[in-house]
Amino acid sequence: SKTKAMAWTRSHFFPTFTFSLYNNQIEWVRSFKYLGVVLDDTLSFTLHAKHICARASKRVSVLKHLAGSPYGATQKTLLHYYKSCIRPILEYGSVALSIACPSAIKRIETMQNTALRIALRLPYHARTTFVLVEAGCSTMDDRLNTLAMSTWAKIKSAPDTHPFHQ
């Protein structure tokens, strides 16, 4: 019941052939969640970006409460919360996101900027470059590419007997 078939294509039609396993026909799908990464049939990763932004927005709500409380957390604490609880969600699947379409990256970038503005207690219209410098963070596009490159370097430096090379 968990097995699905997906063709990576820009066509709006499913392939005409069918697969069957133990006399059960396998369903064709346009998107599929595999190890937490939502793959779509165009490999644009827009659905994955929507999924991780929806997950991160729940934690951004917690950040708003921490920042708006009369007892309030310090700016340092709010930034630490962002870096330890929100940013890992936004970075999930960074290897796949390195080839994502620009609109998917922009959605993630927007979520990061919103969280950082809340953590720094800055108005919504504050310039993004100022927000990033003040928080000591880089753009999500740069960060995702850096994470993908470090992962690739680890794979390349692994010994030839490692399963990556098989």
Secondary structure, DSSP 8 states (H G I E B T S, - for coil): ---EE----S-SS--S---EETTEE-EE-SEEEETTEEEETT---HHHHHHHHHHHHHHHHHHHHHHHSSS---HHHHHHHIIIIIHHHHHTTHHHHTT--HHHHHHHHHHHHHHHHHHHT--TTS-HHHHHHHHT---HHHHHHHHHHHHHHHHHHS-TTSGGG-
